[in-house]
Amino acid sequence: MNEIPGLDLDILSDEPANVATTIQLLILLTVLTLAPSILILMTSFTRIIIVLSFVRTGLATQQMPPNQVLIALALFLTFFIMAPVFSEINETALSPLFEGEITQEEAFDRASVPIKEFMATHTREKDLALFMGYAGMERPSTIEEIPLTALVPAFAISELKTAFQIGFMIFVPFLVIDMVVASVLMAMGMMMLPPVMIALPFKILLFVMVDGWYLIVKSLLLSY
């Protein structure tokens, strides 16, 4: 009966090759653990999920739509928006790597170019200069020269600002409805009746009449 091979993670081994392999494996496991967070910050997911959350908050519908629905919608919209970038990465980096035409280092360099171009397009110069200046880096002449360590956080805060700007525009009509309902109730002397209870149906009615989900998704797609 053959024995099942074991995995030795001895980092105190006297053989340098074994120690290097163990450290590489630990680093790989760490990267795989953080991969979802890294991918979220490098794609359009951040802006989409924040805007959809603003819509739900503006409607004041508590947990409707549920978090699972919003996250699933944000993921599929992200895949749709990032499809050209992922396709280019597959053609220039992944396919040649799987066929043995290039090394892993070359594949990483090729894969970083499309994602850098996407992030740089939607990153404000002010945000990028903040991280580049803090790290003491010189102004890059091309997008390829921008390090991911500076580009990813700059892209993230740029996405946050854009998402909050869109969220503010979403809140305005809902705020107007709240103010109108509150003023009418106060004029009628019904101060004990919560305005939110009366405004909620009008918000939902307005959102449905203008086809709100279509407009929100269309705005998100056009923003890229």
Backbone as CSV, one residue per row, in Angstrom:
resi,resn,N_x,N_y,N_z,CA_x,CA_y,CA_z,C_x,C_y,C_z
1,MET,0.840,-1.196,0.000,0.000,0.000,0.000,0.876,1.248,0.000
2,ASN,0.649,2.149,-0.913,1.457,3.360,-1.017,1.086,4.358,0.061
3,GLU,2.094,4.987,0.603,1.861,5.991,1.626,1.513,7.317,0.964
4,ILE,0.660,8.075,1.647,0.284,9.401,1.149,1.428,10.360,1.439
5,PRO,1.940,11.048,0.425,3.052,11.967,0.672,2.621,13.122,1.554
6,GLY,3.492,13.515,2.434,3.203,14.616,3.341,3.820,15.903,2.844
7,LEU,3.399,16.989,3.440,3.896,18.322,3.086,4.709,18.851,4.254
8,ASP,5.992,19.019,4.048,6.890,19.454,5.108,7.070,20.962,5.025
9,LEU,6.658,21.663,6.076,6.801,23.120,6.130,7.861,23.516,7.149
10,ASP,8.958,22.827,7.148,10.028,23.087,8.103,10.881,24.241,7.609
11,ILE,10.728,25.393,8.249,11.501,26.566,7.834,12.849,26.627,8.550
12,LEU,13.118,25.661,9.427,14.392,25.620,10.145,15.317,24.567,9.567
13,SER,15.031,24.138,8.351,15.848,23.111,7.709,17.242,23.646,7.425
14,ASP,18.211,22.726,7.397,19.591,23.115,7.105,19.827,23.292,5.618
15,GLU,18.879,22.848,4.785,19.040,22.961,3.346,18.356,24.239,2.848
16,PRO,19.126,25.162,2.273,18.540,26.439,1.803,17.435,26.250,0.782
17,ALA,17.531,25.231,-0.065,16.502,25.020,-1.097,15.152,24.708,-0.473
18,ASN,15.159,23.901,0.579,13.904,23.561,1.256,13.291,24.778,1.928
19,VAL,14.136,25.599,2.545,13.647,26.813,3.200,13.037,27.762,2.180
20,ALA,13.701,27.936,1.040,13.186,28.840,0.000,11.851,28.353,-0.534
21,THR,11.731,27.048,-0.763,10.470,26.494,-1.256,9.342,26.686,-0.252
22,THR,9.648,26.491,1.018,8.639,26.664,2.065,8.167,28.104,2.148
23,ILE,9.090,29.035,2.077,8.729,30.456,2.135,7.903,30.849,0.923
24,GLN,8.274,30.351,-0.248,7.496,30.645,-1.454,6.075,30.117,-1.327
25,LEU,5.932,28.921,-0.735,4.605,28.350,-0.556,3.773,29.176,0.406
26,LEU,4.394,29.641,1.490,3.674,30.474,2.455,3.256,31.804,1.822
27,ILE,4.134,32.377,1.020,3.799,33.631,0.333,2.655,33.419,-0.648
28,LEU,2.680,32.285,-1.368,1.617,31.984,-2.318,0.274,31.837,-1.610
29,LEU,0.261,31.143,-0.472,-0.982,30.978,0.282,-1.498,32.327,0.788
30,THR,-0.578,33.204,1.193,-0.982,34.537,1.659,-1.600,35.350,0.531
31,VAL,-0.975,35.283,-0.647,-1.493,36.023,-1.801,-2.871,35.502,-2.197
32,LEU,-3.042,34.177,-2.187,-4.344,33.605,-2.538,-5.421,34.024,-1.537
33,THR,-5.032,34.170,-0.272,-5.992,34.607,0.740,-6.427,36.046,0.502
34,LEU,-5.489,36.881,0.085,-5.791,38.301,-0.125,-6.244,38.600,-1.550
35,ALA,-6.250,37.593,-2.420,-6.580,37.824,-3.828,-7.940,38.489,-4.027
36,PRO,-9.013,38.038,-3.345,-10.316,38.716,-3.556,-10.267,40.204,-3.243
37,SER,-9.626,40.570,-2.133,-9.533,41.992,-1.771,-8.713,42.756,-2.802
38,ILE,-7.631,42.145,-3.259,-6.788,42.811,-4.248,-7.561,43.036,-5.545
39,LEU,-8.274,42.015,-5.997,-9.025,42.139,-7.245,-10.144,43.165,-7.129
40,ILE,-10.787,43.229,-5.952,-11.869,44.192,-5.754,-11.356,45.615,-5.895
41,LEU,-10.173,45.893,-5.335,-9.628,47.248,-5.387,-9.067,47.605,-6.761
42,MET,-8.855,46.614,-7.629,-8.262,46.876,-8.932,-9.287,46.832,-10.056
43,THR,-10.560,46.713,-9.713,-11.614,46.656,-10.723,-12.684,47.704,-10.413
44,SER,-13.761,47.651,-11.179,-14.858,48.608,-11.005,-15.813,48.212,-9.889
45,PHE,-15.530,47.139,-9.171,-16.460,46.631,-8.157,-16.719,47.658,-7.064
46,THR,-15.682,48.366,-6.628,-15.827,49.310,-5.515,-16.866,50.374,-5.824
47,ARG,-16.754,51.004,-6.986,-17.704,52.064,-7.345,-19.120,51.515,-7.458
48,ILE,-19.261,50.348,-8.071,-20.593,49.794,-8.319,-21.297,49.457,-7.015
49,ILE,-20.618,48.764,-6.107,-21.284,48.327,-4.878,-21.622,49.515,-3.987
50,ILE,-20.792,50.553,-3.986,-21.087,51.737,-3.170,-22.300,52.478,-3.721
51,VAL,-22.381,52.623,-5.039,-23.522,53.309,-5.642,-24.809,52.528,-5.383
52,LEU,-24.765,51.212,-5.539,-25.955,50.411,-5.272,-26.365,50.497,-3.805
53,SER,-25.401,50.592,-2.909,-25.722,50.750,-1.485,-26.363,52.105,-1.216
54,PHE,-25.896,53.140,-1.918,-26.505,54.460,-1.783,-27.963,54.441,-2.247
55,VAL,-28.227,53.690,-3.314,-29.605,53.593,-3.808,-30.499,52.980,-2.742
56,ARG,-30.070,51.904,-2.148,-30.883,51.246,-1.124,-31.062,52.149,0.093
57,THR,-30.005,52.860,0.483,-30.112,53.765,1.629,-31.047,54.922,1.328
58,GLY,-30.961,55.464,0.091,-31.844,56.559,-0.282,-33.302,56.147,-0.305
59,LEU,-33.561,54.918,-0.732,-34.934,54.423,-0.736,-35.438,54.130,0.671
60,ALA,-34.508,53.914,1.605,-34.855,53.595,3.000,-35.692,52.329,3.086
61,THR,-35.309,51.338,2.284,-36.033,50.070,2.286,-35.366,49.018,3.168
62,GLN,-34.532,49.467,4.111,-33.833,48.576,5.036,-32.958,47.588,4.264
63,GLN,-33.308,46.317,4.267,-32.493,45.279,3.633,-33.074,44.795,2.303
64,MET,-33.776,45.665,1.618,-34.326,45.323,0.298,-33.767,46.299,-0.740
65,PRO,-33.069,45.793,-1.762,-32.695,44.405,-2.019,-31.668,43.891,-0.999
66,PRO,-31.623,42.578,-0.778,-30.665,42.019,0.179,-29.222,42.218,-0.263
67,ASN,-28.311,42.075,0.699,-26.888,42.239,0.383,-26.422,41.256,-0.686
68,GLN,-26.936,40.032,-0.625,-26.519,39.026,-1.608,-26.875,39.444,-3.023
69,VAL,-28.039,40.069,-3.183,-28.466,40.505,-4.520,-27.587,41.655,-5.019
70,LEU,-27.316,42.615,-4.146,-26.482,43.757,-4.540,-25.064,43.310,-4.893
71,ILE,-24.496,42.420,-4.093,-23.134,41.951,-4.353,-23.083,41.139,-5.645
72,ALA,-24.086,40.281,-5.854,-24.113,39.492,-7.086,-24.250,40.390,-8.310
73,LEU,-25.132,41.389,-8.230,-25.294,42.327,-9.344,-24.010,43.099,-9.592
74,ALA,-23.356,43.541,-8.514,-22.098,44.273,-8.651,-21.014,43.402,-9.278
75,LEU,-20.970,42.128,-8.920,-19.971,41.219,-9.489,-20.192,41.024,-10.988
76,PHE,-21.434,40.798,-11.390,-21.701,40.577,-12.808,-21.466,41.853,-13.623
77,LEU,-21.814,43.000,-13.072,-21.510,44.256,-13.758,-20.002,44.466,-13.866
78,THR,-19.278,44.069,-12.810,-17.817,44.176,-12.842,-17.235,43.295,-13.933
79,PHE,-17.707,42.048,-14.030,-17.222,41.160,-15.079,-17.539,41.720,-16.466
80,PHE,-18.713,42.332,-16.608,-19.109,42.896,-17.900,-18.214,44.080,-18.270
81,ILE,-17.977,44.970,-17.311,-17.154,46.152,-17.581,-15.695,45.772,-17.811
82,MET,-15.195,44.816,-17.024,-13.785,44.439,-17.102,-13.511,43.381,-18.165
83,ALA,-14.533,42.939,-18.897,-14.346,41.877,-19.891,-13.244,42.190,-20.910
84,PRO,-13.190,43.402,-21.492,-12.092,43.678,-22.438,-10.713,43.576,-21.797
85,VAL,-10.606,44.028,-20.554,-9.317,43.963,-19.853,-8.931,42.517,-19.576
86,PHE,-9.888,41.725,-19.072,-9.605,40.320,-18.795,-9.271,39.563,-20.076
87,SER,-9.946,39.908,-21.166,-9.677,39.246,-22.442,-8.254,39.544,-22.922
88,GLU,-7.833,40.785,-22.765,-6.471,41.149,-23.181,-5.432,40.457,-22.308
89,ILE,-5.710,40.363,-21.009,-4.792,39.661,-20.113,-4.676,38.196,-20.497
90,ASN,-5.790,37.598,-20.847,-5.779,36.179,-21.243,-4.982,35.964,-22.523
91,GLU,-5.136,36.874,-23.490,-4.460,36.709,-24.771,-2.964,36.979,-24.678
92,THR,-2.584,38.001,-23.898,-1.181,38.413,-23.874,-0.361,37.742,-22.779
93,ALA,-1.011,37.249,-21.729,-0.248,36.720,-20.599,-0.589,35.277,-20.262
94,LEU,-1.865,34.990,-20.010,-2.228,33.662,-19.521,-2.032,32.563,-20.573
95,SER,-2.547,32.793,-21.767,-2.425,31.770,-22.819,-0.966,31.452,-23.143
96,PRO,-0.102,32.456,-23.376,1.318,32.125,-23.609,1.976,31.433,-22.418
97,LEU,1.540,31.788,-21.193,2.126,31.139,-20.014,1.740,29.665,-19.956
98,PHE,0.465,29.357,-20.199,0.009,27.972,-20.142,0.627,27.124,-21.268
99,GLU,0.948,27.777,-22.381,1.567,27.058,-23.488,3.083,26.970,-23.349
100,GLY,3.621,27.554,-22.293,5.061,27.470,-22.041,5.898,28.397,-22.874
101,GLU,5.292,29.421,-23.471,6.039,30.338,-24.330,6.759,31.418,-23.533
102,ILE,6.246,31.754,-22.358,6.860,32.799,-21.527,6.959,32.301,-20.092
103,THR,7.739,32.999,-19.289,7.907,32.649,-17.883,6.837,33.345,-17.038
104,GLN,6.790,32.996,-15.759,5.818,33.613,-14.867,6.077,35.106,-14.709
105,GLU,7.348,35.493,-14.637,7.672,36.910,-14.495,7.219,37.707,-15.714
106,GLU,7.445,37.145,-16.904,6.997,37.823,-18.124,5.474,37.877,-18.190
107,ALA,4.822,36.827,-17.734,3.361,36.821,-17.735,2.812,37.885,-16.788
108,PHE,3.436,38.044,-15.623,2.987,39.073,-14.677,3.172,40.467,-15.277
109,ASP,4.313,40.697,-15.928,4.562,42.012,-16.532,3.551,42.307,-17.635
110,ARG,3.236,41.297,-18.442,2.260,41.507,-19.512,0.853,41.702,-18.967
111,ALA,0.511,40.954,-17.921,-0.835,41.066,-17.358,-1.046,42.395,-16.654
112,SER,0.018,42.973,-16.119,-0.121,44.230,-15.384,-0.374,45.421,-16.307
113,VAL,-0.017,45.304,-17.573,-0.178,46.442,-18.488,-1.650,46.794,-18.709
114,PRO,-2.521,45.856,-19.092,-3.940,46.237,-19.295,-4.613,46.737,-18.029
115,ILE,-4.330,46.105,-16.897,-4.976,46.526,-15.657,-4.456,47.888,-15.227
116,LYS,-3.165,48.174,-15.487,-2.626,49.500,-15.182,-3.279,50.565,-16.054
117,GLU,-3.462,50.254,-17.327,-4.099,51.217,-18.234,-5.519,51.517,-17.788
118,PHE,-6.249,50.480,-17.367,-7.626,50.690,-16.890,-7.638,51.560,-15.640
119,MET,-6.794,51.232,-14.671,-6.790,51.990,-13.412,-6.301,53.418,-13.632
120,ALA,-5.271,53.584,-14.456,-4.733,54.929,-14.688,-5.761,55.825,-15.362
121,THR,-6.597,55.248,-16.225,-7.622,56.038,-16.908,-8.625,56.622,-15.929
122,HIS,-8.912,55.910,-14.841,-9.926,56.331,-13.880,-9.325,56.785,-12.554
123,THR,-8.042,57.153,-12.582,-7.367,57.643,-11.378,-7.033,59.116,-11.553
124,ARG,-7.357,59.905,-10.546,-7.032,61.329,-10.601,-5.531,61.536,-10.401
125,GLU,-4.986,62.529,-11.102,-3.563,62.831,-10.957,-3.223,63.207,-9.530
126,LYS,-4.126,63.908,-8.864,-3.896,64.343,-7.493,-3.713,63.148,-6.560
127,ASP,-4.542,62.135,-6.736,-4.445,60.952,-5.877,-3.166,60.169,-6.156
128,LEU,-2.830,60.029,-7.428,-1.607,59.308,-7.769,-0.370,60.061,-7.289
129,ALA,-0.387,61.393,-7.435,0.760,62.191,-6.984,0.946,62.093,-5.479
130,LEU,-0.149,61.905,-4.734,-0.057,61.770,-3.287,0.817,60.588,-2.896
131,PHE,0.560,59.438,-3.483,1.316,58.230,-3.129,2.702,58.228,-3.755
132,MET,2.812,58.741,-4.975,4.123,58.811,-5.612,5.048,59.753,-4.846
133,GLY,4.492,60.894,-4.424,5.290,61.846,-3.676,5.676,61.336,-2.296
134,TYR,4.750,60.654,-1.637,5.037,60.117,-0.297,6.152,59.075,-0.341
135,ALA,6.174,58.268,-1.413,7.204,57.240,-1.554,8.494,57.785,-2.159
136,GLY,8.488,59.070,-2.527,9.686,59.670,-3.105,9.986,59.172,-4.506
137,MET,8.962,58.782,-5.235,9.163,58.277,-6.596,9.148,59.427,-7.594
138,GLU,9.899,59.265,-8.665,9.918,60.262,-9.723,8.674,60.135,-10.589
139,ARG,8.330,61.221,-11.248,7.155,61.218,-12.123,7.383,60.255,-13.276
140,PRO,6.512,59.266,-13.464,6.716,58.296,-14.549,6.387,58.905,-15.903
141,SER,7.086,58.439,-16.909,6.852,58.943,-18.266,5.792,58.126,-18.994
142,THR,5.604,56.885,-18.580,4.592,56.018,-19.185,3.776,55.338,-18.085
143,ILE,2.630,54.811,-18.475,1.776,54.114,-17.523,2.454,52.861,-17.000
144,GLU,3.224,52.185,-17.862,3.889,50.945,-17.457,4.880,51.179,-16.322
145,GLU,5.401,52.400,-16.196,6.389,52.680,-15.156,5.757,52.966,-13.797
146,ILE,4.444,53.113,-13.734,3.777,53.377,-12.462,3.728,52.092,-11.648
147,PRO,4.261,52.074,-10.447,4.212,50.844,-9.639,2.806,50.591,-9.113
148,LEU,2.447,49.313,-9.024,1.123,48.953,-8.526,0.934,49.366,-7.071
149,THR,2.020,49.431,-6.320,1.911,49.823,-4.910,1.382,51.245,-4.746
150,ALA,1.599,52.091,-5.740,1.080,53.457,-5.697,-0.215,53.598,-6.483
151,LEU,-0.333,52.840,-7.569,-1.500,52.989,-8.439,-2.767,52.411,-7.812
152,VAL,-2.650,51.275,-7.131,-3.846,50.625,-6.574,-4.526,51.497,-5.515
153,PRO,-3.816,52.004,-4.489,-4.511,52.876,-3.515,-5.005,54.181,-4.123
154,ALA,-4.259,54.729,-5.105,-4.720,55.950,-5.760,-6.006,55.689,-6.531
155,PHE,-6.065,54.573,-7.220,-7.282,54.196,-7.946,-8.445,53.978,-6.978
156,ALA,-8.161,53.382,-5.820,-9.216,53.083,-4.848,-9.858,54.359,-4.325
157,ILE,-9.052,55.344,-3.933,-9.639,56.563,-3.383,-10.297,57.406,-4.471
158,SER,-9.823,57.288,-5.710,-10.497,57.965,-6.815,-11.870,57.353,-7.048
159,GLU,-11.949,56.018,-6.974,-13.226,55.342,-7.128,-14.183,55.710,-5.994
160,LEU,-13.653,55.828,-4.782,-14.498,56.207,-3.647,-15.098,57.596,-3.849
161,LYS,-14.283,58.541,-4.311,-14.796,59.890,-4.522,-15.870,59.906,-5.612
162,THR,-15.604,59.215,-6.718,-16.586,59.169,-7.806,-17.884,58.523,-7.343
163,ALA,-17.762,57.431,-6.571,-18.953,56.736,-6.084,-19.770,57.626,-5.161
164,PHE,-19.108,58.395,-4.303,-19.835,59.282,-3.399,-20.461,60.453,-4.145
165,GLN,-19.829,60.903,-5.218,-20.439,61.954,-6.038,-21.726,61.445,-6.685
166,ILE,-21.683,60.233,-7.221,-22.899,59.654,-7.805,-23.944,59.426,-6.727
167,GLY,-23.504,58.961,-5.554,-24.428,58.736,-4.451,-25.125,60.010,-3.999
168,PHE,-24.404,61.128,-4.020,-25.025,62.412,-3.651,-26.142,62.776,-4.622
169,MET,-25.885,62.573,-5.917,-26.911,62.883,-6.909,-28.126,61.964,-6.756
170,ILE,-27.895,60.742,-6.299,-29.007,59.817,-6.080,-29.841,60.244,-4.885
171,PHE,-29.189,60.772,-3.861,-29.881,61.135,-2.628,-30.794,62.350,-2.790
172,VAL,-30.445,63.251,-3.704,-31.173,64.523,-3.808,-32.672,64.344,-4.033
173,PRO,-33.136,63.588,-5.041,-34.599,63.451,-5.229,-35.286,62.788,-4.045
174,PHE,-34.630,61.818,-3.415,-35.234,61.179,-2.245,-35.329,62.152,-1.074
175,LEU,-34.319,63.024,-0.942,-34.354,64.025,0.121,-35.485,65.015,-0.100
176,VAL,-35.719,65.392,-1.361,-36.810,66.315,-1.679,-38.158,65.702,-1.285
177,ILE,-38.337,64.422,-1.577,-39.589,63.752,-1.197,-39.757,63.739,0.314
178,ASP,-38.686,63.446,1.050,-38.764,63.453,2.524,-39.165,64.824,3.048
179,MET,-38.579,65.894,2.474,-38.881,67.251,2.940,-40.323,67.631,2.622
180,VAL,-40.797,67.267,1.432,-42.169,67.600,1.051,-43.160,66.871,1.947
181,VAL,-42.939,65.581,2.184,-43.842,64.801,3.033,-43.828,65.327,4.456
182,ALA,-42.648,65.654,4.972,-42.562,66.187,6.329,-43.284,67.524,6.450
183,SER,-43.157,68.386,5.435,-43.826,69.690,5.472,-45.341,69.527,5.404
184,VAL,-45.832,68.610,4.570,-47.278,68.388,4.459,-47.844,67.845,5.760
185,LEU,-47.153,66.892,6.361,-47.633,66.322,7.623,-47.645,67.368,8.733
186,MET,-46.638,68.218,8.757,-46.593,69.256,9.779,-47.709,70.270,9.558
187,ALA,-47.979,70.604,8.289,-49.050,71.558,8.000,-50.419,70.992,8.373
188,MET,-50.564,69.677,8.296,-51.830,69.035,8.648,-51.924,68.728,10.143
189,GLY,-50.885,69.067,10.874,-50.892,68.819,12.307,-50.667,67.374,12.696
190,MET,-50.163,66.572,11.762,-49.918,65.154,12.039,-48.443,64.944,12.377
191,MET,-48.005,65.632,13.416,-46.591,65.596,13.780,-46.189,64.281,14.427
192,MET,-47.142,63.517,14.926,-46.827,62.248,15.577,-46.652,61.117,14.565
193,LEU,-47.032,61.341,13.316,-46.911,60.322,12.281,-45.509,60.396,11.665
194,PRO,-44.742,59.306,11.692,-43.382,59.341,11.129,-43.399,59.648,9.636
195,PRO,-42.683,60.688,9.197,-42.654,61.023,7.760,-42.088,59.898,6.903
196,VAL,-41.159,59.108,7.477,-40.543,58.031,6.699,-41.588,57.015,6.255
197,MET,-42.568,56.751,7.094,-43.599,55.771,6.772,-44.434,56.215,5.576
198,ILE,-44.680,57.514,5.476,-45.493,58.037,4.364,-44.627,58.240,3.122
199,ALA,-43.370,58.639,3.316,-42.511,58.935,2.165,-42.056,57.678,1.436
200,LEU,-41.957,56.554,2.148,-41.439,55.328,1.533,-42.227,54.897,0.300
201,PRO,-43.554,54.820,0.347,-44.286,54.423,-0.878,-44.069,55.379,-2.047
202,PHE,-43.980,56.689,-1.745,-43.760,57.662,-2.808,-42.363,57.505,-3.416
203,LYS,-41.368,57.183,-2.588,-40.015,56.950,-3.108,-39.998,55.750,-4.038
204,ILE,-40.628,54.667,-3.593,-40.653,53.459,-4.419,-41.415,53.711,-5.712
205,LEU,-42.545,54.430,-5.606,-43.336,54.742,-6.802,-42.531,55.574,-7.783
206,LEU,-41.851,56.614,-7.282,-41.024,57.450,-8.154,-39.909,56.641,-8.795
207,PHE,-39.271,55.788,-8.005,-38.148,54.991,-8.511,-38.603,54.025,-9.599
208,VAL,-39.778,53.449,-9.431,-40.298,52.506,-10.420,-40.746,53.245,-11.678
209,MET,-41.388,54.416,-11.511,-41.906,55.160,-12.662,-40.780,55.632,-13.582
210,VAL,-39.651,56.040,-13.004,-38.537,56.519,-13.833,-37.610,55.379,-14.256
211,ASP,-37.973,54.126,-13.903,-37.130,52.966,-14.209,-35.743,53.168,-13.606
212,GLY,-35.736,53.290,-12.283,-34.523,53.673,-11.570,-33.356,52.730,-11.743
213,TRP,-33.587,51.419,-11.681,-32.469,50.480,-11.796,-31.817,50.571,-13.160
214,TYR,-32.629,50.790,-14.196,-32.070,50.953,-15.533,-31.179,52.197,-15.586
215,LEU,-31.660,53.303,-15.027,-30.881,54.544,-15.054,-29.600,54.424,-14.244
216,ILE,-29.681,53.746,-13.090,-28.484,53.598,-12.255,-27.438,52.755,-12.961
217,VAL,-27.848,51.618,-13.507,-26.884,50.735,-14.188,-26.347,51.419,-15.436
218,LYS,-27.197,52.135,-16.156,-26.729,52.857,-17.355,-25.700,53.910,-16.979
219,SER,-25.937,54.639,-15.891,-24.973,55.649,-15.434,-23.651,55.013,-15.052
220,LEU,-23.697,53.851,-14.385,-22.462,53.172,-14.002,-21.682,52.711,-15.237
221,LEU,-22.387,52.173,-16.218,-21.707,51.710,-17.429,-21.092,52.885,-18.190
222,LEU,-21.831,53.983,-18.290,-21.312,55.145,-19.019,-20.165,55.821,-18.267
223,SER,-20.097,55.633,-16.954,-19.004,56.256,-16.186,-17.656,55.611,-16.494
224,TYR,-17.670,54.446,-17.148,-16.431,53.786,-17.547,-16.241,53.858,-19.054
